[in-house]
Amino acid sequence: MKNYNTMLHMKLNSAVSVLAVAAAFAVFLPPSNASAGICFLPDCQDDEIVQGDINMNINSDTEYCEEKGYTYYSSGECPQYQAKVGTCSRDDHYLKCDAVTWCKNNGYNTQTCSLPSFVNEQCPNGKPYYKGCKEDRPRACREQGYVNSCSPGRLYKSTNRCPWDSSYGKCCTASPSTGCPSNYKVTCDSSRGSSGTDTCGYTCYRCCDDNCPSGTSKNYSGSISTYTECGTACKRCKGCPSGTSTSYHGTFSSTSECGSCYRCSDTCSSGSKSSSCGSGYESYRSGSTECGSSCYSCRKHTHSYSCPSGYQSSSCGSGYTTSSTRSKSCSCGATSGTCYKCTKNTNTGNNNNNNTNTGTTTPSHDPNECKREYKTGPLTPIGWCDWCGSAGGPKCIWCADTYECETYGGSTKSLGSRNYRTVGGPYDGEDGCQAAKGSKTNCS
């Protein structure tokens, strides 16, 4: 049904004026034979009340504006927060108003934002237009399904975390330490070391000391030495094949868990040789090569040859007779040279009574003979192990005291050393002899 009242405010103003004029003329005019046509509004809408251009069809402009999509506003203005975008040419109270245009004209131009930002300050007329974007990271995380606490359970430690706020994440419902190696938990002492993570990504720490003592390893394949707190076997390293050793110095053989393996060296250590020393030298065994061959050290012959008491090393001089001789003796048992016992020749002469005394005087000593011996140096080791002058004999250590003497001639003479040897007992053998040599325990 048409709205006949929508344009009455314009039409009635004109109609009233016309009717008033017509009524005035009717008073003064005489009655006419013509039938007077009388109509009443709105029955007169299709008739012209007076001659002229005024059309009293008040519905035609309304229909025109409404058909063009205009809306009647009695105030002639658009509602609040709407922009006027058109006015009907037949009635300026018929308008076209648009809320979106108002939003855009007033700075509300944003409809979408990229996370973690959201649209902010909506247009007051309710249209989905906004002033701009505002960052809200926690909200972005929540809207993507992330949380900042789990009950029950825990947030994943490092994975499944919100890209905009790492305090938000997904919940892991596995029990703590699930997936940790044996003897490891997320709650154990971090100072003991770690190994991997549990299902939720938390670090697994060792709960017992799993370190092996020095010289052993969990990875060795030799004999078991001990066990760690965690019960892991600690094994010794598997050594070199037979005939080789890590301590040998010969040619390289192979590599073992204990290190590089070498064949034995048949070379004597510095200062010793593998053969006898030759003339003028004494050879004494000073050890063995790594392969077991004997090694020898050499020294010049230093054994002292001495004469027994009452004998002298030089022949008897003028006025003396050699009464007996003996060989010089050596502490090693060997003999060499001659020792002389001298007796002064018999004296013959007369006394005051012209008596002739014939007899033997008390023997006099050679001036070079020792009258009194004394020790000038302490008993010390000469410093070697030997066979005591006989190859293959018992081992011994040589020791010596240093002596001098006062001769009958009044001079001082060096007697060299008095040599002693220890044979047998704990020092019989190479090791024992060397021990005695080092400790000097038998030089007393």
C-alpha positions as CSV (number, residue, x, y, z in Angstrom):
1,M,0.0,0.0,0.0
2,K,1.4,3.4,-1.0
3,N,2.2,5.9,1.7
4,Y,0.1,8.8,0.8
5,N,1.1,10.9,3.7
6,T,4.8,11.0,2.9
7,M,4.6,14.0,0.6
8,L,1.6,15.8,2.0
9,H,3.8,18.4,3.6
10,M,4.7,19.7,0.2
11,K,1.4,19.1,-1.7
12,L,-0.8,20.6,1.0
13,N,1.0,23.8,1.1
14,S,0.1,24.4,-2.6
15,A,-3.4,22.9,-2.4
16,V,-4.4,25.1,0.5
17,S,-3.4,28.2,-1.3
18,V,-5.4,27.3,-4.4
19,L,-8.5,26.3,-2.5
20,A,-8.4,29.6,-0.7
21,V,-8.4,31.6,-3.9
22,A,-11.2,29.5,-5.4
23,A,-13.4,29.9,-2.4
24,A,-13.0,33.7,-2.5
25,F,-14.0,33.8,-6.2
26,A,-17.1,31.7,-5.5
27,V,-18.5,34.2,-3.1
28,F,-18.7,36.9,-5.7
29,L,-19.6,34.9,-8.7
30,P,-23.3,34.2,-9.6
31,P,-24.7,30.8,-9.7
32,S,-23.9,29.0,-12.9
33,N,-25.9,26.5,-14.8
34,A,-22.9,24.4,-15.1
35,S,-22.7,21.6,-12.6
36,A,-20.0,22.3,-10.1
37,G,-17.7,19.3,-9.5
38,I,-17.1,18.9,-5.9
39,C,-14.5,16.3,-4.7
40,F,-12.8,15.6,-1.5
41,L,-9.2,14.6,-0.8
42,P,-7.9,12.1,-1.5
43,D,-10.5,11.5,-4.2
44,C,-9.1,14.5,-6.1
45,Q,-5.7,13.1,-6.5
46,D,-6.0,12.6,-10.2
47,D,-7.8,15.9,-10.9
48,E,-6.3,19.3,-11.2
49,I,-7.9,21.6,-8.8
50,V,-7.1,24.7,-10.8
51,Q,-5.9,25.3,-14.2
52,G,-2.1,25.3,-14.3
53,D,0.9,23.1,-13.7
54,I,0.2,22.1,-10.1
55,N,-0.3,18.4,-9.8
56,M,-2.2,17.4,-6.7
57,N,-1.1,13.7,-7.1
58,I,0.9,13.7,-4.0
59,N,2.0,10.0,-4.4
60,S,3.9,10.5,-7.7
61,D,7.1,12.0,-6.1
62,T,7.0,9.6,-3.2
63,E,6.8,6.7,-5.6
64,Y,9.6,8.2,-7.7
65,C,12.0,8.6,-4.8
66,E,11.3,5.3,-3.2
67,E,11.7,3.5,-6.5
68,K,15.1,5.1,-6.8
69,G,16.1,3.7,-3.4
70,Y,15.8,6.8,-1.3
71,T,14.6,6.8,2.3
72,Y,12.5,9.5,3.8
73,Y,14.0,11.3,6.8
74,S,11.8,14.0,8.3
75,S,14.9,15.9,9.5
76,G,16.4,16.0,6.1
77,E,19.6,14.6,7.6
78,C,21.1,11.1,7.8
79,P,21.1,9.3,11.2
80,Q,24.2,9.5,13.4
81,Y,27.3,7.6,12.1
82,Q,25.9,7.4,8.6
83,A,27.1,9.4,5.6
84,K,24.7,11.0,3.0
85,V,25.6,9.6,-0.4
86,G,22.5,10.8,-2.3
87,T,19.4,13.1,-2.3
88,C,16.2,12.6,-4.3
89,S,15.8,15.3,-6.9
90,R,12.0,15.5,-6.2
91,D,12.2,15.7,-2.4
92,D,15.3,16.5,-0.4
93,H,14.0,14.7,2.6
94,Y,14.5,11.5,0.7
95,L,18.1,10.5,1.1
96,K,20.5,7.7,0.6
97,C,22.7,7.1,3.8
98,D,25.6,4.6,4.1
99,A,27.2,3.5,7.4
100,V,30.4,1.9,5.7
101,T,31.1,5.2,4.0
102,W,30.9,7.0,7.3
103,C,33.4,4.5,8.8
104,K,35.9,4.9,6.0
105,N,35.5,8.7,6.0
106,N,36.3,8.8,9.7
107,G,39.4,6.6,9.6
108,Y,37.9,3.2,10.2
109,N,39.5,1.4,7.3
110,T,41.0,-1.9,8.7
111,Q,39.1,-5.1,8.6
112,T,41.8,-7.8,9.1
113,C,45.2,-8.1,10.8
114,S,48.0,-10.7,10.8
115,L,48.8,-12.6,14.1
116,P,49.9,-11.8,16.7
117,S,47.9,-8.5,16.1
118,F,44.2,-8.0,16.2
119,V,41.8,-5.3,14.8
120,N,41.3,-2.5,17.3
121,E,38.6,0.2,17.9
122,Q,35.6,-0.8,15.9
123,C,33.5,1.7,14.0
124,P,30.8,3.0,16.4
125,N,28.0,2.2,14.0
126,G,28.8,-1.5,14.4
127,K,30.2,-2.2,10.9
128,P,33.3,-4.5,10.8
129,Y,35.7,-1.7,10.2
130,Y,38.4,-0.7,12.7
131,K,40.9,2.0,13.3
132,G,43.9,-0.3,13.0
133,C,45.8,-3.4,14.4
134,K,47.1,-3.9,17.9
135,E,49.6,-6.7,19.0
136,D,48.4,-9.1,21.6
137,R,50.8,-12.1,21.8
138,P,49.2,-14.0,24.8
139,R,45.8,-13.7,23.0
140,A,47.3,-14.9,19.8
141,C,48.7,-18.0,21.6
142,R,45.5,-18.7,23.4
143,E,43.5,-18.5,20.2
144,Q,45.9,-21.0,18.5
145,G,45.3,-23.5,21.3
146,Y,48.4,-22.8,23.5
147,V,48.2,-22.5,27.3
148,N,50.6,-21.3,30.0
149,S,49.8,-24.0,32.5
150,C,48.8,-27.6,32.5
151,S,46.7,-29.5,35.0
152,P,47.6,-32.3,35.1
153,G,50.9,-32.6,33.2
154,R,53.6,-30.2,32.1
155,L,54.2,-28.0,29.1
156,Y,56.6,-29.4,26.6
157,K,60.1,-28.1,27.5
158,S,61.2,-26.9,24.1
159,T,58.9,-28.2,21.4
160,N,55.2,-27.3,20.8
161,R,55.8,-23.8,22.2
162,C,53.8,-20.8,20.9
163,P,55.9,-18.9,18.3
164,W,54.9,-15.5,19.7
165,D,55.3,-16.2,23.5
166,S,57.4,-19.2,24.6
167,S,55.7,-19.2,28.0
168,Y,52.7,-20.7,26.2
169,G,52.8,-24.2,24.9
170,K,51.0,-27.5,24.5
171,C,50.6,-29.9,27.4
172,C,52.5,-33.1,27.7
173,T,50.7,-35.7,29.8
174,A,53.6,-38.3,30.1
175,S,55.0,-38.9,33.5
176,P,58.3,-37.1,34.3
177,S,61.4,-39.1,33.2
178,T,59.5,-41.2,30.8
179,G,61.9,-42.1,28.0
180,C,65.1,-41.4,30.1
181,P,67.9,-44.0,30.0
182,S,68.3,-46.4,32.9
183,N,69.6,-44.7,36.1
184,Y,68.6,-41.3,34.7
185,K,65.8,-39.0,35.8
186,V,64.9,-35.4,35.2
187,T,65.0,-34.9,39.0
188,C,68.6,-36.3,39.6
189,D,71.7,-34.2,40.2
190,S,72.8,-32.2,37.2
191,S,76.4,-32.3,38.3
192,R,76.6,-36.0,37.5
193,G,76.0,-35.4,33.8
194,S,73.1,-35.9,31.5
195,S,71.9,-38.1,28.7
196,G,69.1,-37.2,26.4
197,T,65.6,-36.0,27.3
198,D,62.4,-37.5,28.5
199,T,59.2,-37.6,26.4
200,C,58.3,-34.1,27.3
201,G,61.7,-32.7,26.3
202,Y,63.2,-32.3,29.8
203,T,66.9,-33.2,30.4
204,C,67.6,-36.6,31.9
205,Y,70.3,-36.4,34.7
206,R,72.4,-39.4,36.0
207,C,71.2,-40.6,39.4
208,C,74.5,-42.4,40.3
209,D,78.2,-42.1,39.5
210,D,78.8,-44.2,36.4
211,N,82.5,-43.2,36.0
212,C,85.1,-45.9,36.1
213,P,88.4,-45.5,38.1
214,S,91.5,-44.4,36.2
215,G,93.0,-47.2,34.1
216,T,89.7,-48.9,33.6
217,S,86.8,-48.3,31.2
218,K,83.2,-49.5,30.5
219,N,84.4,-49.9,26.9
220,Y,87.5,-52.1,27.6
221,S,87.2,-55.8,26.9
222,G,89.8,-57.1,29.4
223,S,89.2,-58.5,32.9
224,I,86.7,-56.8,35.2
225,S,88.3,-54.5,37.8
226,T,85.4,-53.1,39.7
227,Y,81.9,-51.7,39.2
228,T,80.5,-48.2,39.2
229,E,77.7,-46.9,41.6
230,C,75.3,-47.6,38.8
231,G,76.5,-51.2,38.5
232,T,78.4,-50.9,35.3
233,A,81.4,-53.2,35.0
234,C,84.8,-51.4,34.7
235,K,87.2,-53.5,32.8
236,R,91.0,-53.4,32.4
237,C,92.4,-52.7,28.9
238,K,93.1,-55.7,26.8
239,G,96.9,-55.9,26.4
240,C,99.2,-56.7,23.6
241,P,99.6,-60.1,21.8
242,S,102.2,-62.4,23.2
243,G,105.7,-61.3,22.4
244,T,104.8,-57.7,22.2
245,S,104.3,-55.0,24.9
246,T,103.5,-51.3,25.2
247,S,106.7,-50.9,27.2
248,Y,109.0,-52.5,24.5
249,H,111.0,-50.3,22.2
250,G,111.5,-52.5,19.2
251,T,109.6,-52.4,16.0
252,F,105.8,-51.6,16.0
253,S,103.5,-54.6,15.9
254,S,99.9,-53.5,16.4
255,T,97.6,-51.4,18.6
256,S,95.8,-52.7,21.6
257,E,93.3,-51.1,24.1
258,C,96.3,-50.4,26.3
259,G,98.2,-48.6,23.5
260,S,100.7,-49.3,20.8
261,C,102.4,-52.7,20.9
262,Y,106.0,-53.1,20.0
263,R,108.3,-56.1,19.7
264,C,111.2,-56.4,22.2
265,S,114.4,-54.7,21.5
266,D,117.6,-56.7,21.7
267,T,119.8,-53.7,22.2
268,C,121.5,-53.1,25.6
269,S,121.0,-49.8,27.4
270,S,123.4,-47.0,27.1
271,G,126.7,-47.7,28.8
272,S,126.5,-51.5,28.5
273,K,127.2,-53.9,25.7
274,S,126.3,-57.4,24.7
275,S,129.8,-58.9,24.6
276,S,132.8,-59.2,26.9
277,C,134.9,-56.1,27.5
278,G,138.3,-57.4,26.3
279,S,141.8,-57.4,27.7
280,G,142.5,-55.0,30.6
281,Y,138.9,-54.7,31.6
282,E,136.6,-56.5,33.8
283,S,133.2,-57.5,32.5
284,Y,130.3,-57.6,34.8
285,R,126.7,-58.3,34.0
286,S,124.6,-55.1,34.2
287,G,121.2,-56.4,33.1
288,S,119.4,-57.8,30.1
289,T,117.9,-56.6,26.8
290,E,114.1,-56.5,26.5
291,C,114.4,-59.8,24.6
292,G,116.4,-61.4,27.5
293,S,120.0,-61.2,26.2
294,S,122.7,-60.5,28.7
295,C,124.3,-57.0,28.8
296,Y,127.7,-56.2,30.3
297,S,129.4,-53.2,31.7
298,C,133.1,-52.7,31.6
299,R,135.7,-51.2,34.0
300,K,139.4,-51.2,34.2
301,H,140.9,-53.7,36.6
302,T,140.9,-51.9,39.9
303,H,141.3,-54.7,42.4
304,S,144.2,-54.0,44.8
305,Y,147.0,-56.5,45.2
306,S,148.7,-56.2,48.6
307,C,151.4,-57.9,50.7
308,P,150.6,-59.6,54.0
309,S,151.8,-58.0,57.3
310,G,155.7,-58.2,57.6
311,Y,156.2,-58.3,53.9
312,Q,157.0,-55.4,51.5
313,S,156.3,-55.0,47.9
314,S,159.8,-54.1,46.9
315,S,163.0,-56.2,47.1
316,C,165.3,-55.9,50.1
317,G,167.9,-53.2,49.8
318,S,171.6,-53.1,50.7
319,G,172.4,-54.6,54.1
320,Y,169.2,-56.8,54.1
321,T,168.6,-60.3,53.2
322,T,165.5,-61.7,51.8
323,S,164.3,-64.2,54.3
324,S,161.1,-65.3,52.5
325,T,158.8,-64.3,49.7
326,R,155.1,-64.5,49.1
327,S,152.8,-63.6,46.2
328,K,150.7,-60.5,46.4
329,S,147.1,-61.3,47.0
330,C,143.9,-59.7,45.6
331,S,140.6,-59.5,47.4
332,C,139.1,-61.3,44.4
333,G,141.3,-64.3,45.1
334,A,143.8,-63.8,42.4
335,T,147.6,-63.5,43.1
336,S,150.2,-61.4,41.3
337,G,153.7,-60.2,42.0
338,T,156.1,-60.9,44.8
339,C,156.2,-59.7,48.4
340,Y,159.6,-59.7,50.4
341,K,160.4,-60.3,54.0
342,C,163.7,-58.6,54.8
343,T,166.3,-59.4,57.6
344,K,169.2,-57.1,58.3
345,N,172.6,-58.7,57.9
346,T,174.5,-59.9,61.0
347,N,177.1,-57.4,62.6
348,T,180.7,-58.6,63.6
349,G,183.0,-56.5,65.7
350,N,185.2,-56.1,69.0
351,N,184.3,-54.5,72.3
352,N,186.6,-52.5,74.7
353,N,187.7,-55.7,76.3
354,N,188.7,-56.9,72.8
355,N,186.1,-59.5,73.1
356,T,184.5,-60.5,69.8
357,N,180.7,-60.7,69.9
358,T,179.2,-62.8,67.2
359,G,175.5,-62.8,66.9
360,T,172.4,-61.7,64.9
361,T,171.1,-58.3,65.6
362,T,167.4,-57.7,65.9
363,P,166.0,-57.6,62.4
364,S,165.4,-54.1,61.1
365,H,162.4,-53.1,58.9
366,D,162.6,-51.8,55.5
367,P,162.2,-48.0,55.5
368,N,159.2,-48.4,53.1
369,E,157.4,-50.9,55.4
370,C,154.3,-49.7,57.2
371,K,154.9,-49.1,60.9
372,R,151.3,-48.0,61.7
373,E,148.2,-48.3,59.6
374,Y,145.2,-46.0,59.9
375,K,141.9,-45.7,58.1
376,T,141.5,-42.4,56.2
377,G,138.1,-43.0,54.6
378,P,134.8,-44.6,55.6
379,L,133.6,-47.9,54.3
380,T,131.9,-47.2,51.0
381,P,130.6,-49.3,48.1
382,I,132.9,-49.5,45.2
383,G,129.7,-49.7,43.3
384,W,129.3,-52.8,41.2
385,C,128.1,-56.4,41.2
386,D,130.6,-58.9,40.0
387,W,131.4,-62.6,39.8
388,C,134.3,-62.2,42.3
389,G,136.8,-62.9,39.7
390,S,135.3,-66.2,38.6
391,A,132.9,-66.3,35.7
392,G,129.7,-67.9,36.7
393,G,130.4,-67.6,40.5
394,P,128.1,-66.2,43.1
395,K,127.0,-62.6,42.9
396,C,128.4,-60.1,45.3
397,I,128.8,-56.4,46.2
398,W,132.2,-54.9,46.7
399,C,132.9,-52.5,49.5
400,A,136.0,-50.8,50.6
401,D,137.8,-48.9,53.4
402,T,140.5,-46.5,52.4
403,Y,143.8,-46.8,54.4
404,E,147.2,-45.1,54.7
405,C,150.2,-46.0,56.9
406,E,153.3,-44.4,58.4
407,T,156.4,-46.2,57.2
408,Y,159.5,-47.1,59.3
409,G,161.3,-44.6,57.2
410,G,158.9,-41.8,58.5
411,S,156.9,-41.2,55.4
412,T,153.2,-41.7,54.7
413,K,152.2,-44.3,52.2
414,S,148.8,-44.8,50.7
415,L,147.5,-48.4,51.0
416,G,144.5,-47.9,48.8
417,S,141.3,-49.8,49.7
418,R,140.6,-52.8,51.7
419,N,138.0,-54.6,49.6
420,Y,135.3,-56.8,51.0
421,R,132.5,-58.7,49.4
422,T,129.2,-60.0,50.4
423,V,128.2,-63.4,48.9
424,G,124.9,-65.3,49.1
425,G,122.0,-64.5,51.4
426,P,119.5,-62.0,50.2
427,Y,122.0,-60.5,47.9
428,D,122.7,-63.6,45.9
429,G,121.3,-62.9,42.5
430,E,121.2,-60.0,40.1
431,D,118.3,-58.2,41.8
432,G,119.6,-58.7,45.3
433,C,123.1,-57.6,44.3
434,Q,121.8,-54.4,42.7
435,A,119.6,-53.8,45.8
436,A,122.7,-54.1,48.1
437,K,124.6,-51.9,45.8
438,G,121.9,-49.2,46.0
439,S,121.3,-49.4,49.7
440,K,125.0,-49.9,50.8
441,T,123.6,-52.0,53.7
442,N,126.4,-54.6,53.5
443,C,129.2,-52.0,53.7
444,S,129.5,-52.0,57.5
